[in-house]
Amino acid sequence: MTRAHACRNAAIAALVLVAPFLPGCQCWRPSADEGYREGLRLFLAGQHASAETQFRTFLSESPTSIYASDAQCFLGSIALRQGRTSEAESRFRSCLAHPRNEPMADSAAIGIARCHTQRGAYRQCIEACRDILKGNPSTPRADEVLFLLAEACEHAGLKADARRYYREVAGRFPSGAWAPKATERLSGRAAMGKVSPGGRYTVQVLALASAAKAAEHATLLRQRGYPARVVVVRSGRSTLHAVRVGPYATKAVATQVAARLKGEGFDVMIKP
């Protein structure tokens, strides 16, 4: 988990804990919302499969809870990390229709922007990021949105705009988690990692049952500059199509690439 994700998760957790006691907030109902809190605990612990099950159960049992939109947002985040882009966008939009508070609205809007990036719709991502900054100029996640905007511009071939936004991230938020990444991009050190044909390490982005969908995701990653390919993985009677980036000669290089992919919303793992 990146530092930015850790800080965001901690802030969300703190907000959830104190929100029920803020003036004007509806009273928390322990019996109804206990499932949500357990889902949140699992999500923050990185147990996403268990968290997804918990959130789905919570929504089926308490669809009118004040935390229903939050659960939709977390389910969207899980789906996005697993490459289920359409489901993720639907979840984020459900949250954005009735957000419980401004931070959750920001999370959902950023999630939608990341969905656009994940499917290669960079112009839509650019528009979504600009809408976020226009609608909430003081959002505490402005550096993250600007970085995402810069990346989308870079992928869309708008090099001058990309550099301008990277400079804004590094200049306005020098102590933020995204500033070092922006500085790397500006200096040209951002690299996708030097591929080594005989390398031992790869970064697995997705593992899907559908060969066609795996090929589609690999194509999108290659369009974004990643050396992606599809590898067939058999386990017993199951066959999966893993989308992997690489190979790389060292784990350090693979770790760098994995960090960049995580920053773009993917749930990755390094494979030796």
SULMOVEN-V108262 format. One line per field, one symbol per residue. burial: b if it has 24 or more other C-alpha atoms within 12 Angstrom, else e. A space follows every 50 residues. Layout:
# SULMOVEN-V108262
burial->???
This chain:
# SULMOVEN-V108262
burial->beebbeeebeebbeebeeeeeeeeeeeeeeeebebbbbbbbbbbeeebee bbbbbbbbbeebeebbbbbbbbbbbbbbbbbbbbbebbbbbbbbbbebbb bebbbbbbbbbbbbbbbbbbbbbbbbbbbbebbeeeeebebbbbbbbbbb bbbbbbeeeeebbbbbbbbbeebeebbbbbbbbebbeeeebbbbbeeeee bbbbbbbbeeeeebbbbbbbbbebbbbbbbbeeeeeeeeebbbbbbbbeb bebbbbbbbbbbbbbbbbbbbe
